[in-house]
Amino acid sequence: MKTVNLHTAQTHLSRLVDEAAAGHDVVIAKSGKPMVRLVPVTTSSRRAGFGSLRGKIRISKDFDAPLPDDLLRAFGIKR
C-alpha cells in the first residue's frame, strides 16, 4: 500500500490515478493521518431486460402436451 501526503497527491494526481486503476492501493494522508483511498471504479454488469434472450430460447411444439401416465404416477397423480 502506497501512502502519499496531500500536497504530493495534488502534484501527482494523474500518476496516482493511473496506479490505482492498475490495481495498486494508494492512500492519501493529511498531516500523516490516512484520509482517503484511491480505488478503481468497477463496472457493474448490466442487468438483462425483457426480450434480451429473443432468438436464443426454443420451446418445442409439444411443450404443453399431457404428461405420460408413468410420470403422472411418479408424482402421485392418478388418472
C-alpha positions in Angstrom: 0.0 0.0 0.0 1.4 3.4 -1.0 0.7 6.4 1.2 1.3 9.9 0.0 0.6 13.2 1.6 -2.0 15.6 0.3 0.5 18.0 -1.3 2.2 15.2 -3.2 -1.2 13.8 -4.3 -2.2 17.3 -5.7 1.0 17.5 -7.6 1.0 13.9 -9.0 -2.7 13.1 -9.1 -2.7 11.8 -12.7 0.1 9.3 -11.9 -1.6 8.2 -8.7 -4.9 7.7 -10.5 -3.1 5.5 -13.1 -1.5 3.5 -10.3 -4.9 3.0 -8.6 -6.5 2.0 -11.9 -3.8 -0.6 -12.3 -4.8 -2.2 -9.1 -2.3 -0.7 -6.6 -3.5 0.6 -3.2 -3.0 4.4 -3.0 -3.8 6.2 0.3 -3.8 9.9 0.6 -2.9 11.3 4.1 -3.3 14.7 5.6 -0.8 15.6 8.4 0.3 11.9 8.5 -3.3 10.6 9.1 -4.8 8.5 6.3 -7.9 10.3 4.9 -8.9 8.7 1.6 -8.0 5.7 -0.6 -8.0 5.7 -4.4 -9.6 2.7 -5.8 -10.6 1.8 -9.4 -14.2 2.1 -10.5 -15.7 -1.3 -11.2 -18.2 -1.6 -14.0 -21.3 -3.4 -12.9 -22.7 -5.9 -15.4 -25.9 -4.6 -17.0 -29.0 -6.4 -16.0 -30.7 -8.1 -18.9 -34.2 -6.7 -19.7 -37.2 -8.1 -21.4 -36.5 -9.6 -24.8 -32.8 -10.0 -24.2 -32.9 -13.7 -24.9 -35.0 -13.4 -28.1 -34.0 -16.0 -30.6 -31.8 -17.9 -28.1 -34.6 -20.0 -26.5 -36.6 -22.6 -28.3 -39.8 -24.1 -27.0 -40.9 -27.4 -28.5 -44.3 -27.7 -30.1 -45.4 -30.4 -27.6 -44.5 -28.2 -24.6 -48.0 -28.2 -23.2 -48.8 -31.8 -24.2 -50.3 -34.0 -21.4 -47.6 -35.9 -19.4 -47.3 -39.7 -19.8 -49.2 -41.8 -17.3 -46.0 -43.3 -15.7 -44.7 -39.7 -15.0 -48.0 -38.7 -13.5 -47.9 -41.8 -11.2 -44.3 -40.8 -10.2 -45.8 -37.5 -8.9 -48.6 -39.3 -7.2 -51.3 -38.2 -9.7 -53.8 -40.9 -10.7 -55.9 -40.8 -13.8 
